[in-house]
Amino acid sequence: MANPLEDLTAAGVSIWLDDLSRQLLTTGALHRLVKDRHVVGITSNPTIFANAIGGSDDYTDQIRELGQRGTVPAEVLRLLTVADVRSACDVLRPVYDATDSIDGRVSIEVDPRLAHDADQAIAEARQLWRLVDRPNLFVKIPATQAGLPAIAQCLAEGISINVTLIFSLQRYAALIEAFLDGMERALTAGRNLSTLTSVASFFVSRVDTEIDKRLDQIGTPQARALKGKAAIANARLAYEHYERVFAGDRWGALLAAGAHPQRPLWASTGVKDPSYDDTRYVVDLVTRGVVNTMPQATLAAVADHGTIRGDTIRPSYTDAHQVLHDIAAIGVDYDDVVDLLEDEGIQKFEASWAAVTAQLSDRLRATPPTSHRSQPAAF
C-alpha cells in the first residue's frame, strides 16, 4: 500500500509537527507520531500554546503550585511552555542523535512583544536556551529588521535558531546573510558548528490568503486565474535563492568546518481556502533538504491521500518567476502584501500571548500564595 509520509521522507523532506501540548506528551501521542507518522521535529508558537493551555485542564496542577508560590502570570506562562518543550525535546532526542543533530528539534518562541527589540530578544533567547537546557532546542526569533542582528548574535553564541515569520524574498535574502555572519562568528569563537543549526520558516498559506483577497477585489478573469498560485511560487523562489547562496564560496568555508546549511522550513501549510486541495502546500513543495511543519489535520490529510510526485520545486523556477511577474503586472503590490503579513503575524502572536496571560491571571487569583513570594525554579 502507498505510504505518502514515507514517500515524502524518502524524497528528502523532514516532516515536523506544528503543534505541541501537555496532552500530546502525557498520552504518548507524540511518541506514536514519531513512530508511525515519520514526525522528526516539532514547532510551536504563542497561538499553539494559548490554545493548549487555555483549552485544557492538563496544566492545572502546575498552575496551582506556581500560584501558591506567588509566581506572576508571565513567568507562569514561560514555565508552562518550557516544561512542555523540554519534555518534547526528550521524546525527540533519539531522532536528534540518529540524524547527527539535524532533526529531532523542538522550537520555543521568544516573547512576541520583543519582535522589534534586538537586545531584549537576544536576552530572552539566552534565557530560554538555559531554561530548556536541551541540545535539540530551537529558539524562534521573528525575521523582522530587529530580529536579523539578534539571530546573528545568538548563532554566534552557539544558540540554534528557528527563524520565523518569513514572507518576503528580500527579507529571506537578508536573513541568509545574518545566518552566514552568525556562523562565521561562531567559527571564529571556536564553537562546534556541527551541532549549531538553524531553519528558516517561510510562511506559505497566508500569502495566498492575502493575495487572493486582492485578486478578488480586482475581479477580472486574468486576476481570478492567478488565485492560489502566489504562495507556492514565493516559496519555490525562496528555495532557488537558497540553492544559489549555499553553492557559493562563502558557504563552502563554513561547510568545510562542519556546518550544516540553514534549511528552508515551510510553515503555515494548513490550507485556509476550503476550495483548495488540503495537501497542496506539502505535495507542491517537495525537494531534498527542506522541512515541512504541518498541523495535525494536514499531516492526517497527507497520510490519507497525499500524492508525492518527486521534486516539485526545482523544475518550476521559471513558472514561479512568471507567477509573481503576472501578479505584479495586474496591480498587486508584493512589498505591501509581505509587510502587512509580517505585521499581522506579530500582532496575532502578541494577542495570543496576551489572552493566555490574562487567563492565567484569572486562574492564579483563585490560588492565593501560601507564603511570601519566592523566585520560582524551572520545571
C-alpha positions as CSV (number, residue, x, y, z in Angstrom):
1,M,0.0,0.0,0.0
2,A,1.1,3.6,-0.7
3,N,2.5,5.4,2.3
4,P,2.7,9.1,1.4
5,L,4.5,10.1,4.5
6,E,7.2,7.5,3.9
7,D,7.4,8.7,0.3
8,L,7.7,12.3,1.5
9,T,10.5,11.4,3.8
10,A,12.2,9.4,1.0
11,A,12.0,12.5,-1.2
12,G,14.2,14.4,1.3
13,V,11.5,16.3,3.2
14,S,11.7,16.3,7.0
15,I,8.2,16.0,8.5
16,W,7.7,18.2,11.6
17,L,4.5,18.7,13.6
18,D,3.2,22.2,14.0
19,D,1.6,21.5,17.4
20,L,2.5,20.9,21.0
21,S,0.5,20.4,24.1
22,R,0.8,18.7,27.5
23,Q,-1.8,16.1,26.3
24,L,0.4,15.1,23.3
25,L,3.1,14.4,25.8
26,T,1.3,12.7,28.6
27,T,-0.9,10.4,26.4
28,G,2.1,9.1,24.4
29,A,0.6,10.6,21.2
30,L,3.8,12.3,20.3
31,H,5.7,9.0,20.6
32,R,3.2,7.4,18.3
33,L,3.5,10.3,15.7
34,V,7.3,9.8,15.7
35,K,7.0,6.0,15.4
36,D,4.1,5.8,13.0
37,R,3.9,9.1,11.1
38,H,7.6,9.9,10.4
39,V,7.5,13.0,12.5
40,V,11.0,14.1,13.2
41,G,10.6,17.6,14.7
42,I,8.1,20.0,16.4
43,T,7.3,23.6,16.0
44,S,5.3,25.7,18.4
45,N,4.2,29.3,18.7
46,P,2.3,31.6,21.1
47,T,-1.1,30.7,19.5
48,I,-0.4,27.0,19.7
49,F,0.4,27.3,23.4
50,A,-2.5,29.7,24.0
51,N,-4.9,27.0,22.6
52,A,-3.2,24.2,24.6
53,I,-3.2,26.0,27.9
54,G,-6.5,27.8,27.6
55,G,-8.4,24.8,26.4
56,S,-7.1,22.1,28.8
57,D,-7.0,21.1,32.4
58,D,-3.7,19.4,31.9
59,Y,-1.8,22.3,33.3
60,T,-4.0,22.8,36.5
61,D,-1.6,21.2,39.0
62,Q,1.4,23.1,37.8
63,I,-0.5,26.4,37.7
64,R,-1.8,25.8,41.2
65,E,1.7,25.1,42.5
66,L,3.2,28.1,40.9
67,G,0.3,30.2,42.1
68,Q,0.9,29.0,45.7
69,R,4.4,30.3,45.3
70,G,3.3,33.7,44.2
71,T,4.6,33.4,40.6
72,V,3.4,36.2,38.3
73,P,1.3,35.2,35.2
74,A,4.0,36.0,32.7
75,E,6.5,33.8,34.5
76,V,3.9,31.0,34.9
77,L,3.3,31.1,31.1
78,R,7.0,30.8,30.4
79,L,7.5,27.9,32.8
80,L,4.5,26.0,31.4
81,T,5.9,26.3,27.9
82,V,9.4,25.5,28.9
83,A,8.2,22.3,30.6
84,D,6.4,21.1,27.5
85,V,9.2,22.0,25.2
86,R,11.8,20.2,27.4
87,S,9.7,17.1,27.6
88,A,9.2,17.1,23.8
89,C,13.0,17.5,23.4
90,D,13.4,14.4,25.4
91,V,10.9,12.5,23.2
92,L,12.7,13.7,20.0
93,R,16.3,13.2,21.4
94,P,16.7,9.7,19.7
95,V,15.9,11.3,16.4
96,Y,18.4,14.1,17.1
97,D,21.1,11.6,17.8
98,A,20.3,9.4,14.8
99,T,20.4,12.3,12.4
100,D,23.6,13.9,13.7
101,S,21.7,16.9,15.2
102,I,19.8,17.8,12.0
103,D,16.3,16.7,13.0
104,G,14.8,15.8,16.4
105,R,14.4,19.6,17.0
106,V,11.7,21.3,19.1
107,S,11.1,25.1,18.9
108,I,10.1,27.6,21.5
109,E,9.5,31.3,20.6
110,V,10.7,34.4,22.3
111,D,8.0,36.7,23.7
112,P,6.4,38.1,20.5
113,R,6.4,41.6,22.1
114,L,10.2,41.6,21.6
115,A,10.0,41.3,17.8
116,H,11.3,44.8,17.3
117,D,13.8,44.9,20.1
118,A,17.1,43.1,19.2
119,D,18.7,43.4,22.6
120,Q,15.7,42.0,24.6
121,A,15.2,39.3,22.0
122,I,18.8,38.2,22.5
123,A,18.4,38.3,26.3
124,E,15.3,36.2,26.2
125,A,16.8,33.7,23.7
126,R,19.7,33.2,26.1
127,Q,17.3,32.6,29.0
128,L,15.2,30.1,27.1
129,W,18.3,28.3,26.0
130,R,19.4,27.9,29.6
131,L,15.9,27.1,30.9
132,V,15.1,24.3,28.5
133,D,18.7,23.0,28.6
134,R,18.5,20.6,25.8
135,P,20.8,20.4,22.8
136,N,18.0,19.8,20.4
137,L,16.2,23.0,21.2
138,F,15.5,25.7,18.6
139,V,14.7,29.2,19.8
140,K,12.4,31.0,17.5
141,I,13.1,34.6,16.6
142,P,11.0,36.5,14.0
143,A,12.7,37.7,10.8
144,T,12.0,41.4,11.5
145,Q,14.6,44.0,10.8
146,A,15.5,44.0,14.5
147,G,15.4,40.2,14.5
148,L,18.2,39.9,12.0
149,P,21.1,41.1,14.2
150,A,19.5,39.1,17.1
151,I,19.6,36.0,15.0
152,A,23.2,36.5,14.0
153,Q,24.3,37.2,17.6
154,C,22.5,34.1,19.0
155,L,24.1,31.9,16.4
156,A,27.5,33.4,17.2
157,E,26.9,32.5,20.9
158,G,26.1,28.9,20.0
159,I,22.3,29.1,20.2
160,S,20.4,27.1,17.5
161,I,17.7,29.3,15.9
162,N,14.4,28.7,14.1
163,V,13.8,32.0,12.2
164,T,10.1,32.5,12.0
165,L,7.5,34.8,10.2
166,I,9.4,35.0,6.8
167,F,7.2,36.1,4.0
168,S,9.4,38.2,1.8
169,L,12.1,37.1,-0.7
170,Q,14.1,40.2,0.1
171,R,13.9,39.6,3.8
172,Y,14.9,36.0,3.3
173,A,18.0,37.1,1.4
174,A,18.9,39.4,4.3
175,L,18.3,36.6,6.7
176,I,20.7,34.2,5.0
177,E,23.3,37.0,5.3
178,A,22.6,37.2,9.0
179,F,22.9,33.4,9.3
180,L,26.3,33.3,7.5
181,D,27.5,36.2,9.6
182,G,26.5,34.4,12.8
183,M,28.0,31.1,11.8
184,E,31.3,32.8,10.8
185,R,31.5,34.5,14.2
186,A,30.7,31.2,15.9
187,L,33.6,29.6,13.9
188,T,35.9,32.4,14.9
189,A,34.9,31.8,18.6
190,G,35.8,28.1,18.2
191,R,32.3,26.7,18.5
192,N,31.3,23.3,17.2
193,L,29.4,24.1,14.0
194,S,28.2,20.5,13.5
195,T,25.6,20.9,16.3
196,L,24.8,24.6,15.8
197,T,21.9,24.6,13.3
198,S,19.1,26.8,12.0
199,V,16.0,26.6,9.9
200,A,14.3,29.5,8.1
201,S,10.5,29.3,8.4
202,F,8.9,30.6,5.2
203,F,5.2,31.1,5.7
204,V,3.1,29.8,2.8
205,S,-0.7,29.7,3.1
206,R,-1.1,33.3,4.5
207,V,0.5,34.6,1.3
208,D,-2.3,33.1,-0.8
209,T,-5.0,34.3,1.6
210,E,-3.9,37.9,1.3
211,I,-3.1,37.9,-2.4
212,D,-6.2,36.0,-3.3
213,K,-8.3,38.7,-1.5
214,R,-6.6,41.4,-3.6
215,L,-7.1,39.4,-6.8
216,D,-10.8,39.1,-5.9
217,Q,-11.0,42.9,-5.5
218,I,-9.5,43.4,-9.0
219,G,-12.1,40.9,-10.2
220,T,-11.0,40.4,-13.8
221,P,-10.8,36.9,-15.4
222,Q,-7.0,37.4,-15.5
223,A,-6.9,38.1,-11.8
224,R,-9.1,35.2,-10.9
225,A,-6.8,32.9,-12.9
226,L,-3.9,33.8,-10.7
227,K,-5.6,32.8,-7.4
228,G,-3.9,30.2,-5.4
229,K,-0.6,30.5,-7.2
230,A,1.4,33.1,-5.3
231,A,2.3,31.3,-2.1
232,I,3.8,28.2,-3.8
233,A,5.6,30.4,-6.3
234,N,7.0,32.5,-3.5
235,A,8.3,29.5,-1.6
236,R,9.8,28.0,-4.7
237,L,11.7,31.2,-5.4
238,A,13.0,31.2,-1.8
239,Y,14.5,27.8,-2.4
240,E,16.0,29.0,-5.7
241,H,17.9,31.6,-3.7
242,Y,18.8,29.1,-1.1
243,E,20.4,26.9,-3.7
244,R,22.3,29.8,-5.2
245,V,23.8,31.0,-1.8
246,F,24.6,27.6,-0.5
247,A,26.6,26.7,-3.6
248,G,28.9,29.7,-3.1
249,D,32.4,30.0,-1.7
250,R,31.4,31.8,1.4
251,W,29.3,28.9,2.5
252,G,31.9,26.4,1.3
253,A,34.3,27.7,4.0
254,L,31.7,27.0,6.7
255,L,30.8,23.6,5.2
256,A,34.4,22.6,5.4
257,A,34.3,23.5,9.1
258,G,31.4,21.1,9.7
259,A,28.5,23.5,9.4
260,H,25.0,22.5,8.2
261,P,23.1,24.8,5.8
262,Q,20.1,26.7,7.1
263,R,17.3,24.6,5.8
264,P,14.1,26.2,4.4
265,L,11.1,25.2,6.5
266,W,7.6,25.5,5.0
267,A,5.3,26.8,7.7
268,S,1.6,27.8,7.7
269,T,0.9,24.7,5.5
270,G,-2.6,24.2,6.6
271,V,-5.0,25.2,3.7
272,K,-7.2,28.2,4.6
273,D,-9.4,28.2,1.5
274,P,-11.6,25.0,1.5
275,S,-11.8,25.0,-2.3
276,Y,-8.1,24.2,-2.5
277,D,-6.7,20.7,-2.1
278,D,-5.8,20.2,1.6
279,T,-2.3,18.8,0.8
280,R,-1.2,21.4,-1.8
281,Y,1.3,23.2,0.5
282,V,3.0,19.9,1.1
283,V,2.9,18.0,-2.2
284,D,3.8,21.0,-4.3
285,L,6.8,22.0,-2.1
286,V,8.8,18.8,-2.2
287,T,12.6,18.7,-2.7
288,R,15.6,17.3,-0.8
289,G,16.8,19.1,2.2
290,V,13.7,21.0,3.3
291,V,11.4,20.8,6.3
292,N,7.6,20.9,6.2
293,T,5.9,21.5,9.5
294,M,2.2,20.6,9.5
295,P,-0.7,20.9,11.8
296,Q,-2.2,17.6,12.7
297,A,-5.1,17.9,10.2
298,T,-2.7,18.5,7.3
299,L,-0.5,15.6,8.5
300,A,-3.5,13.3,8.5
301,A,-4.6,14.5,5.1
302,V,-1.2,13.9,3.5
303,A,-1.1,10.4,5.1
304,D,-4.6,9.6,3.8
305,H,-4.5,10.9,0.2
306,G,-1.3,12.9,-0.5
307,T,0.4,12.2,-3.8
308,I,4.2,12.6,-3.7
309,R,5.4,13.3,-7.3
310,G,9.1,13.7,-6.7
311,D,10.8,17.1,-6.8
312,T,8.0,19.8,-7.3
313,I,10.2,22.8,-6.6
314,R,13.4,22.9,-8.7
315,P,11.8,22.2,-12.1
316,S,9.3,25.1,-11.5
317,Y,11.5,28.1,-11.1
318,T,10.6,29.7,-14.5
319,D,6.9,29.3,-13.8
320,A,7.3,30.7,-10.3
321,H,9.0,33.8,-11.6
322,Q,6.2,34.3,-14.2
323,V,3.5,34.0,-11.5
324,L,5.0,36.8,-9.4
325,H,5.6,38.9,-12.5
326,D,1.9,38.4,-13.6
327,I,0.6,39.2,-10.1
328,A,2.6,42.5,-10.0
329,A,1.5,43.4,-13.6
330,I,-2.1,43.0,-12.7
331,G,-1.8,45.5,-9.8
332,V,-1.0,43.5,-6.6
333,D,1.8,45.2,-4.6
334,Y,4.1,42.4,-3.4
335,D,6.0,44.5,-1.0
336,D,2.8,45.8,0.6
337,V,1.5,42.3,1.0
338,V,4.6,40.9,2.7
339,D,4.9,43.9,5.0
340,L,1.3,43.5,6.0
341,L,1.6,39.8,6.7
342,E,4.7,40.3,8.9
343,D,2.9,43.0,10.9
344,E,-0.3,40.8,11.2
345,G,1.7,37.7,12.2
346,I,3.4,39.6,15.1
347,Q,0.1,41.1,16.1
348,K,-1.7,37.7,16.2
349,F,1.1,36.2,18.3
350,E,1.0,39.2,20.7
351,A,-2.8,38.8,21.0
352,S,-2.5,35.1,21.8
353,W,0.2,35.8,24.3
354,A,-1.9,38.5,26.0
355,A,-5.0,36.3,26.0
356,V,-3.4,33.3,27.6
357,T,-1.6,35.6,30.2
358,A,-5.0,37.0,31.1
359,Q,-6.4,33.6,31.5
360,L,-3.6,32.5,33.7
361,S,-4.0,35.7,35.8
362,D,-7.6,34.7,36.5
363,R,-6.7,31.1,37.4
364,L,-3.9,32.4,39.7
365,R,-6.3,34.7,41.6
366,A,-8.2,31.5,42.5
367,T,-4.9,30.2,44.1
368,P,-3.6,32.7,46.6
369,P,0.1,32.3,47.7
370,T,0.6,30.1,50.7
371,S,3.6,32.1,51.9
372,H,5.7,35.0,51.0
373,R,6.6,35.2,47.3
374,S,9.7,33.4,46.2
375,Q,11.6,33.1,42.9
376,P,10.2,30.1,41.0
377,A,12.5,27.4,39.8
378,A,12.2,26.0,36.3
379,F,10.1,22.8,35.9
